[in-house]
Each structure stands twice: as C-alpha cells, then as structure tokens.
Amino acid sequence: MDKIQKFTKDEVSTLQALAGVAINDVIYHIWSNTSNEQEEFQCLDWLELRFDDKTRLTFTAGEESDGIKIVSFDPVEERKKLLEQFDGKIDIKSFRVVRMEIWAEILNQKISNVKLTKIKEDFYPNDEMILVFENENQIKICISHEDGLVVEEFEDEPPVINSLDDYPEE
C-alpha cells in the first residue's frame, strides 16, 4: 500500500487563507499523451484557480498522483520541457472552464471554508479537499491514480441513523 501523503504546514495555511476570496477564473491544464495514435491519453494534471484579489493558486496531482500539491506553475515552460523531453508526444493543453456548470455556479462566490480530512494534529491527508462557498455549493477536488485531479460537486451526506433510540423528536 502507498504511504499516505499529507499537506505541508504551509499548504494547510494557504488553503485556510482562501476563506473570504472569490474565484473569478479557472484554468484546467491537461497533460496529453499522443504516443498511441488510436487513443490520446489525457488527465487533469494542473488546476489553476484565479481569485478576485488577483492572486492565483495551482494544484497538481503530484509526479505519480501521490497527492494534491500546491505548486508554482508556468504552463509555457512546462510545455516546452515536456515537448523536448518526449519528442512532441507529451503536451499540455490549457482550457478556461468557467462556463462548465460546476464552476459557473460558484464564480465570484466567496469561499467560506476549505474542508480537509484531519487524521491527527498536523496530519491532513492530501488526497482530497472540499471548497465550501457562501451560496452553500461545495466542490471536491481529489486524486485519481488514473486521471490525475478530479473535480466534482460535493454534497454533505445526511447522518446515518442506525437506531430509532436517538432519533430526534419532531
């Protein structure tokens, strides 16, 4: 089994500091392998969030999809490096995705909270995070070992009732 990776202290601080900022642009940087002519393999390797205060934050799935990491990312440099290293078979394609339904609903909404799983003090696994917005929409960003980063809507699960003994009265 893979060793569980965790967010660094700096990454946790950066994520917690997102409370109060609004996302006004989202860029997906797709890693694309065209070495198989029948089927191009693509995965979301970098997710760039741009905020109303002009800052930006880029998440990546890590070298071997070993956890979400916050990185400084220059798509032009990275693309040049990959094209040279893999003789043009590996490329990066960048797309603005703010019109996708998942992002359109939270555009310009302030982030009210970033939920992280906490195993123990200073140990937050970096396999997922949930952005909570003022309009109560939530977006989950997680790792898939095949597809890199995965972005999906998230809804809190209702509590499971195992017994009627502690069922709340009307």
MARFIBA-374934 format. One record per atom (N, C-alpha, C, O): x, y, z. Coordinates in steps of 0.001 Angstrom, whole numbers, padded with zeros to 6 digits, always signed. Atoms other than C-alpha are relative to their C-alpha. Last residue first. Example, Ala and Ser with C-alpha at 12.3 -4.5 7.8 and 13.67 -1.06 7.14 Angstrom:
<recs>
-000820-001190-000060;+013670-001060+007140;-000770+001090+000730;-000261+002198+000899;+000890-001190+000000;+012300-004500+007800;+000900+001200+000000;+001936+001181+000665;
</recs>
This chain:
<recs>
+000521-001084+000862;-040463+016321+015906;-000116+001280+000807;-000532+002309+000276;+001459-000161-000046;-038328+014167+018195;-000403+001145-000908;+000370+002077-001133;+000510-001259-000573;-034736+013424+017132;-001529+000050-000059;-002141-000374-001039;+000606-000758+001090;-033921+009728+016611;-000602+001276+000581;-001320+001228+001580;-000424-001403-000123;-031676+008558+019449;-000534+000848-001165;+000051+001872-001517;-000124-000411-001399;-033404+005226+020041;+000378+001480+000131;-000158+002193+000980;+000996-001028-000267;-034524+004869+016416;+000100+000522+001429;-000629+001439+001806;+000992+000455-000961;-031329+003038+015584;-000990+001133+000223;-000637+002303+000080;-000109+001444-000206;-028657+003121+012934;-001088-000535+000919;-001380-001731+000932;+000719+000335-001229;-029468+006584+011589;-000003-001512+000134;-000634-002210-000660;+000608+001324+000075;-026823+007607+009083;-000668-000296+001340;-000052-000170+002398;-000493+000963-000988;-026195+011324+009052;-000744-001326-000116;-001942-001364-000400;+000785-000098-001234;-027048+013034+005771;+000513-001023+001010;+001047-002061+000618;+000867+001164-000163;-024128+013092+003361;-000847+000196+001255;-000345+000658+002280;-000157+000681-001291;-022769+016534+002671;-000976-001158+000063;-002143-001025-000305;+001103-000274-000910;-022945+017298-001013;+000256-000758+001281;+000657-001922+001264;+000023+000782-001228;-019953+017610-003272;-001207+000410+000815;-001511+001595+000955;+000848-000617-001011;-019767+018696-006884;-000030-000914+001201;+000065-002135+001075;+001410+000385+000032;-016816+017217-008711;-000785+000774+001048;-000230+001274+002026;+000789-001083-000575;-013227+017948-009672;-001461-000386-000128;-001932-000713-001217;+001419+000134+000316;-010837+015052-010239;-000723+001131+000724;-000492+001377+001908;+000956-000682-000876;-007075+015520-010386;-001424-000250-000482;-001676-000363-001681;-000560-001208-000594;-004865+012941-012068;-000992+000608+000978;-001506-000074+001865;+000410-001235+000673;-006960+010563-014163;+000592+001271+000579;+000186+002363+000182;+000030+000106+001468;-005607+007083-013445;-000160+001366-000659;+000422+001619-001713;-001307+000489+000470;-004453+007421-009805;+000043-000150-001513;+001128-000193-002093;+000290+001294+000607;-007453+009628-009070;+001325-000493-000569;+002005+000245-001282;-000990+000691+000831;-006866+012431-006618;-000585-001284-000567;-001269-002040+000123;-000641+001192-000546;-009451+014795-005175;+000925-000623-001047;+001019-000168-002186;-001166+000217+000861;-011004+018236-005545;+000731-001192+000618;+001121-001154+001785;-001014+000925-000515;-014493+018435-004060;+001090-000143-001052;+000809-000394-002224;-000739+000681+001064;-016632+021468-004809;+001091-000842+000647;+001865-000369+001479;-001282+000559-000424;-019310+022698-002437;+000634-000725-001181;-000039-001417-001945;-000528+000997+000929;-022260+024985-003099;+001340-000475+000542;+002054+000269+001214;+000122+001374-000500;-023569+026685+000054;+000370-001083-001016;+000283-002269-000700;+001326+000413+000473;-024018+030102-001646;-000272-001473+000335;-001217-002072-000177;+001063-000709-000724;-021132+031326+000542;-001398-000428-000437;-002327-000415+000371;+000250-001369+000434;-018846+028662-000921;-001166+000615+000758;-001989-000091+001342;+001374-000337-000349;-017310+025494+000525;-000194+001485-000323;+000630+002321+000047;+000183-001449-000062;-014159+024134-001124;-001477+000268+000254;-002334-000207-000492;+001323-000463+000413;-013615+020467-000294;-000061+001502+000197;+000157+002006+001299;+000382-001205-000731;-010197+018872-000179;-001364+000423-000528;-001734+000108-001659;+001201-000743+000368;-008875+015483-001230;-000151+001250+000848;+000420+001367+001932;+000702+000686+001085;-005885+013099-001313;-001298+000706-000400;-001856+000417-001458;+000164-000871+001164;-003579+015399+000635;-000661-000710-001182;-000334-000454-002340;-000311+000714+001247;-004007+013723+004012;-000284+000887-001206;-001268+001627-001227;+001141-000127+000892;-004044+016324+006828;+000336-000729-001299;+001159-000236-002070;+000014+001041+001025;-001644+015443+009601;-001320+000057-000765;-002336-000506-000355;-000975-000210+001089;-000640+018461+011695;+000054-001155-000994;+001052-001302-001700;-000570-001347+000057;-002599+017177+014711;+001080+000072-001090;+001973-000773-001151;-000453-000422-001322;-004228+013870+013841;+000626+001381-000166;+000710+001903-001278;-000244+001281-000664;-006111+012278+010962;+000479+000250+001421;+000002-000373+002370;-001061-000115-000997;-007666+015516+009717;+000141-001339+000698;-000800-001809+001337;+000074+001114-000926;-009595+015463+006458;+001155+000156+000991;+002281+000467+000601;-001053+000996+000191;-009647+018905+004905;-000252-001130+000988;-000790-000900+002071;+000036+001175-000882;-012570+021273+004484;+001111-000960-000394;+001273-001313-001562;-000658+001096+000710;-011880+024702+002989;+000042-001167+000979;+000680-001092+002029;-000757+000984-000761;-014364+027307+004225;+000704-000955-000965;+000237-001180-002082;+000235-000187-001431;-016372+030383+003243;+000844-000964+000838;+001122-000701+002008;-000231+001274-000682;-015066+030738-000308;-000221+000254+001489;+000377+001168+002057;-001113+000095-000950;-016614+033891-001749;+000086-001419+000581;-000928-002061+000854;+000506+000285-001348;-018847+033495-004788;+001213-000113+000926;+002212-000742+000576;+000140-001232-000780;-017452+035203-007899;-000704-000185+001336;-001077+000798+001977;-000813-001120+000470;-017988+032034-009949;-000347+001268+000779;-001517+001620+000925;-000737-000560-001141;-019619+029348-007808;+000862+001202-000402;+001554+001782+000435;+000847-000210-001177;-022404+028208-010137;+000731+000627+001181;+000088+001155+002089;+000876-001149+000234;-020344+028689-013297;-000817+000334+001248;-001080+001503+001531;-000692-001241-000360;-017675+026342-011943;-000902+001209-000154;-000784+002161+000618;-000548+000100-001352;-019706+023116-011831;+000671+001295+000454;+000585+001663+001625;+001028-000212-001024;-021732+024123-014885;+000567+000006+001419;+000176+000834+002242;+000484+001308-000438;-018683+024462-017108;-000954+000222+001166;-000720+001080+002016;+001359+000217+000515;-018545+028059-018333;-000541-001389+000342;-001738-001642+000207;+000987-000671-000843;-015585+028856-016062;-001430-000176-000515;-002380+000061+000232;+001164+000864-000206;-013509+026195-017829;-001108+000665+000818;-001976-000026+001351;+000805-000745-000986;-010633+028118-019411;-001302-000772+000144;-001934-001108-000857;+001376-000391+000310;-008627+025400-021171;-000579+000839+001136;-000468+000476+002308;+000615-000809-001056;-004902+024612-021312;-001368+000499-000458;-001534+000958-001588;+001058-000793+000614;-003379+021772-023312;-000725+000734+001120;-001109+000131+002123;+000942-000556-000971;-000051+020363-022170;-000987+000859-000767;-000599+001720-001556;+000277-001420+000130;+001918+018086-024479;-000894+000437+001165;-001445-000398+001882;+000683-000465-001208;+003542+014669-024498;-000144+001515-000116;+000812+002221-000438;+001086+000964-000286;+004416+013014-027838;-000808+000391+001243;-001959-000018+001397;+001293-000474+000480;+006425+016028-029090;-001171-000926+000299;-002303-000622-000076;+000048-000136+001462;+009789+014281-028766;-001388+000361-000521;-001832-000187-001531;+000733+001142+000558;+009168+013326-025111;-000212+000110-001512;-001170-000448-002046;-000326+001250-000686;+011744+015526-023328;-000635-001220-000678;-000036-002295-000704;-001394+000377+000265;+011501+018396-025817;+000307-001385+000556;+000887-002223-000134;-000105+000226+001451;+007682+018556-025786;+001417-000431-000378;+001600-001327-001202;+000599+001299+000348;+007681+018101-021994;+000132-000312-001493;+000446-001443-001865;-000803+001067-000593;+010128+020977-021329;-000534-001383-000419;+000238-002251-000826;-001257+000049+000762;+008373+023361-023727;+000855-001171+000476;+001410-001919-000329;+000340+000543+001320;+005007+022564-022123;+001267-000173-000843;+001466-001210-001476;+000271+001431-000192;+006374+023118-018620;-000276-000678-001335;+000189-001790-001583;-001259+000699-000290;+007901+026465-019626;-000203-001509+000098;+000571-002286-000461;-000834-000146+001195;+004677+027714-021258;+001316-000761+000187;+001735-001518-000688;+000387+000942+001053;+002469+026318-018489;+000876+000078-001248;+001093-000937-001909;-000102-000802+001215;+004420+028111-015737;-000328-000926-001167;+000524-001707-001589;+000089+000708+001271;+003357+026563-012456;+000055+000986-001150;-000716+001944-001197;-000060-001125+000935;+004052+027484-008863;+000184-000651-001367;+001027-001531-001540;-001257-000243+000707;+002841+024478-006947;-000035+001354-000707;-001102+001897-000993;+000088-001379+000481;+000262+023449-004377;+001348+000325-000614;+002389+000164+000024;-001055-000909-000432;+000221+019662-004082;-000291+001392-000561;-000877+001537-001635;+000189-001354+000518;-002564+017126-004225;+001099+000878+000581;+001358+000867+001785;+000648-000951-000891;-001324+013618-003551;-000104+001367-000651;+000647+001699-001569;-000218+000401-001394;+000742+010780-004957;-000590+000993+000985;-000284+000936+002176;+001315-000067-000638;-000582+011079-008485;+000092-000438+001460;-000716-001227+001951;+000604+001312+000265;+002893+009989-009660;-001393-000085+000618;-001775-001124+001157;-000714+000741+001047;+004557+013384-010006;-000687-001310-000374;-000871-001601-001555;-001303+000530-000403;+001985+015295-007979;+000593-000845-001115;-000092-001191-002077;+000186+001346-000547;-001708+015674-008758;+001324-000596+000456;+001362-001751+000882;-000387+001069+000901;-001253+019407-009204;-000212-001338+000706;-000320-001410+001930;-000087+001314-000624;-002881+022449-007657;+000459-000994-001055;+000104-000869-002227;+000028+001151+000905;-002273+025984-008863;+000217-001271+000802;+001161-001392+001582;-000499+001170-000692;-003200+029072-006864;-000114-001161-000966;-001158-001355-001590;+000366+001276+000617;-003746+032538-008209;+000655-001126+000779;+001664-000943+001460;-000914+001096-000294;-003773+036028-006748;-000470-001232-000761;-001596-001279-001257;-001071+000124+001013;-005524+038957-008440;+001031-001082+000325;+002009-001231-000408;-001066-000885-000504;-007715+039741-005368;+001263-000096-000866;+002340+000336-000454;+000360-001390+000205;-010730+038340-007266;+001061+000970+000519;+001071+002135+000121;+000892-000611-000967;-009102+034922-007430;-000220+001483-000264;+000527+002115-001010;-000356-001421-000055;-007600+032712-010107;-001069+000707+000825;-002264+000456+000670;+001095-000852-000444;-007718+028949-009626;+000515+001432+000064;+001567+001702+000643;-000390-001355-000384;-005337+026816-011668;-001251+000788+000361;-002159+000945-000455;+001235-000762-000132;-005882+023061-011773;+000389+001369+000532;+000888+001492+001651;-000110-001259-000736;-002866+021114-013001;-001346+000703-000044;-001971+000803-001100;-001205+000046-000820;-002664+017463-014066;+000186+001264+000826;+000777+001219+001905;-000085-001336-000586;-006126+016895-015469;+001161-000008+000980;+001062-000567+002073;+000428-000100-001392;-005549+013745-017488;+000186+001435+000468;+001051+002166-000014;-000038-001321-000621;-005358+012889-021153;-000352-000110+001465;-001144-000965+001860;+000245+000072-001442;-004494+009766-023113;+000119+001393+000588;+001113+002086+000369;-000782-000976-000749;-004886+010052-026900;-000361-000129+001477;-001541-000150+001824;+000666-000598-001148;-006215+006879-028489;+000939+000930+000747;+001993+000512+001228;+001423+000353-000072;-005546+005305-031846;-000717+000744+001116;-001889+001099+000988;+000750-000724+001029;-002244+007132-032485;-001491-000301+000041;-002295+000520-000400;+000875+001019+000589;-000763+005985-029172;-000918+000707-000995;-001779+001494-000602;-000880+001044+000565;+002109+008419-028498;-000801-001160-000599;-000328-001819-001525;+000471+000387+001342;-000380+011298-028145;+000849-001110-000604;+000816-001310-001818;-000968+000919+000583;-000018+011828-024380;-000567-000491-001333;-001594-001169-001368;+000505+000744+001149;-001833+014892-023050;+001105-000837-000638;+002155-000319-001018;-001184+000731+000465;-001447+016524-019647;-000489-000944-001085;-001417-001721-000858;+000146+001432+000265;-004423+018875-019301;+001308-000560-000537;+001865-000055-001511;-001179+000298+000814;-004049+022314-017723;+000042-001524-000123;+000314-002231+000848;-000439+001395-000083;-007527+023254-016500;+001196-000135-000926;+001115+000219-002103;-000695+000550+001160;-007935+027002-015963;+000345-001457+000294;+000940-001764+001328;-000501+001348-000250;-010461+028589-013602;+000611-000524-001297;-000011-000462-002357;-000425+000682+001220;-011355+032271-013362;+000593-001355+000386;+001210-001503+001441;+000580-000657+001178;-013159+034543-010893;+000512-000573-001315;+000127-000101-002385;-000623+000484+001237;-012774+032558-007685;-000642+000746-001167;-001866+000793-001285;+000917+000558+000997;-013787+034573-004622;+000786-000417-001236;+001731+000260-001641;-000300-000382+001383;-011712+035219-001510;-000987-000686-000947;-001569-001721-000622;+000214-001421+000264;-013068+035217+002048;+000354+000452-001406;-000010+001560-001800;+001289-000481-000503;-011676+031890+003224;-000094+001503-000245;+000781+002270+000155;+000911-000233+001125;-008692+031075+000990;-001365+000507+000457;-002118+001055-000348;+000047-001423+000328;-006348+031567+003970;-000918+000307-001187;-001155+001475-001494;+000849-000656-000987;-007169+028059+005200;-000156+001484-000305;-001191+002077-000001;+001384+000408+000239;-005752+026638+001975;-000952+000681+000982;-002031+001125+000589;+000446-000616+001262;-002523+028637+002279;-001461-000332-000266;-002236+000544-000652;+000189-001439-000255;-002115+027642+005928;-000530+000706-001239;-001438+001532-001151;+001194-000106-000843;-002650+023942+005063;-000300+001479+000276;-001452+001902+000184;+001160+000245+000858;-000142+024263+002210;-001298+000117+000792;-002272+000692+000308;+000204-001181+000847;+002427+025879+004517;-001223-000171-000895;-001991+000772-001083;+000560-001067-000850;+002004+023113+007114;-000303+001236-000836;-001347+001866-000668;-001000-000636-000865;+002589+020538+004353;-000697+001057+000853;-001824+001455+000558;-000287-001385+000338;-000380+018538+003062;+001084+000512+000942;+001118+000143+002116;+000767-001040-000678;-000097+014834+003741;+000358+001374-000556;+001418+001575-001149;-000675-001291+000077;+000891+011663+001925;-000847+001033+000738;-002046+000834+000938;+000924-001134+000073;-000358+008239+002943;+000798+001294+000036;+001600+001516+000943;-000050-000774-001233;+002272+005626+002128;-000945+001199-000152;-000972+001849-001197;-000743-001252+000051;+001156+003513-000786;-000034+000687+001356;-001028+000626+002080;+000831-001189+000000;+000000+000000+000000;+000871+001246+000000;+001920+001291+000642;
</recs>
